Amino acid sequence: MVNPVDETAAQAPEQQAATETETETETETVTVTVKLQVEPPKVAHAFWGAKDLGPAPLEVKRPRGSGPLDLILRAPGYLTFHTRAFTDKDDHIAVRLVPEADAAGQFGYPARLKPKVGVGLDSGHRATQLPSTLLRPSTP
């Protein structure tokens, strides 16, 4: 029969080793890396609020658990792209930018309305006049 005191003594070095490796792991992963890649490889700038992070592709290092990064990607001739990166773990974000000419085909983007011919002020229509019964009577 094994003495209970001996079992705890035998487990103590194992627990100490596990605690040391957990501490080492925690110190190694204090920061996270968010990698941002843009397709097509045009000159796109990444913004975090008003701060310009620079041209994409880029890597952003942040403290772990410091809150989400709301990123905005802007490139001339392309639609602005908004995305959110979380700082719980390392992340890789790949973005495909859409040309402004193809904007109407994107979900949620309003389609451009074609003007109807013959409708509007240019077509010769006049505003209708109110009947005299609806007008206020003039005061004497």
PERA-V483213 format. One record per pair of residues at least 24 apart in sequence whose ideal C-beta (glycine too) atoms are under 7 Angstrom apart, sorted by the first residue. I is the first residue (numbers start at 1). GAP is how many residues later the second one is. D is the distance in Angstrom with one decimal. If there is no record, write none. Layout:
BEGIN
i->[I | I]
gap->[GAP | GAP]
d->[D | D]
END
This chain:
BEGIN
i->[29 | 30 | 30 | 31 | 31 | 31 | 31 | 32 | 32 | 32 | 32 | 32 | 33 | 33 | 33 | 34 | 34 | 34 | 34 | 34 | 34 | 35 | 35 | 36 | 37 | 38 | 38 | 38 | 39 | 39 | 39 | 40 | 42 | 42 | 43 | 44 | 44 | 44 | 44 | 45 | 46 | 46 | 47 | 47 | 47 | 62 | 73 | 79]
gap->[35 | 33 | 34 | 30 | 31 | 32 | 33 | 30 | 32 | 55 | 57 | 58 | 26 | 28 | 57 | 26 | 28 | 35 | 51 | 57 | 59 | 24 | 57 | 57 | 57 | 35 | 57 | 59 | 55 | 56 | 57 | 57 | 33 | 55 | 32 | 29 | 30 | 31 | 53 | 29 | 25 | 27 | 24 | 25 | 27 | 25 | 24 | 24]
d->[6.3 | 6.6 | 6.0 | 5.1 | 6.5 | 5.8 | 6.4 | 5.9 | 5.1 | 5.2 | 6.2 | 5.2 | 5.5 | 5.5 | 5.1 | 4.6 | 6.9 | 6.5 | 4.5 | 4.9 | 6.8 | 5.2 | 4.6 | 5.2 | 4.8 | 6.5 | 5.2 | 6.3 | 6.8 | 6.9 | 4.7 | 6.6 | 5.1 | 6.9 | 6.2 | 5.0 | 6.6 | 3.8 | 6.4 | 5.6 | 5.6 | 5.7 | 7.0 | 4.4 | 6.8 | 4.9 | 7.0 | 5.7]
END
